[in-house]
Amino acid sequence: MTLLNEAAATDVGLEEYLSADETLMSMLNGGVFSEYIGKRSDSTPLVRFTLLEQSDLMNIWGGRVWTELIYQIEAITKGYDLTETMAISDRLDVLLHLLRGQTWGTVFVEEVYRRTPLFRRTLEGDQPYAYAGGEYLFHVSDA
C-alpha cells in the first residue's frame, strides 16, 4: 500500500521499524502499536506511540520543505520495578536516533530527536504502571 500522506506513512513505518528490531521485541510481551492504528494490548511490557502534533514547513513559493511530526513514544510496564521500563526506553532512544536518512515508502526521514523526556507512574485500580520514553520530533519529506 502506498500512503501519500506523510503522517500516515510515518505512522505505519514507525510501527514496522520498531517491530522489526529483535532486541526491542525480546524485551516486550505486548508488542508495539500506534494509538491511532487501533491495535491494543493488555500484555506488558509494550511500546505505544501517539501522534501529538503535525505541521508543514513551507517555502516562499508554496512548496513543502518537510512535515514536522511530534510523537509521544513510551514503554509501558506493570509493577513498581522500573528496570524493564528504563531498559526499553533506552532501546527506543537508540533506535529512534538511527532513523535519520531512512526511507519509508513515500517519506524520507530527515531527522529525529527527542524533544522532551517522559516518565510517569500511575495506579489503575490496584495495579501500578510505569511509563518512560519521550516526545520525539520527526522531520520527514517526500521520498
Stockholm file with secondary structure:
# STOCKHOLM 1.0

chainA/1-143         MTLLNEAAATDVGLEEYLSADETLMSMLNGGVFSEYIGKRSDSTPLVRFTLLEQSDLMNIWGGRVWTELIYQIEAITKGYDLTETMAISDRLDVLLHLLRGQTWGTVFVEEVYRRTPLFRRTLEGDQPYAYAGGEYLFHVSDA
#=GR chainA/1-143 SS CCCCSHHHHHHHHHHHHHHTCHHHHHTCSSCEEETTTCCCCCSSSEEEEEEEEEEEEECTTSCEEEEEEEEEEEEEEESSCCHHHHHHHHHHHHHHHTTTTCEETTEEEEEEEEEEEEEEEEEETTEEEEEEEEEEEEEEEEC
#=GC SS_cons         CCCCSHHHHHHHHHHHHHHTCHHHHHTCSSCEEETTTCCCCCSSSEEEEEEEEEEEEECTTSCEEEEEEEEEEEEEEESSCCHHHHHHHHHHHHHHHTTTTCEETTEEEEEEEEEEEEEEEEEETTEEEEEEEEEEEEEEEEC
//
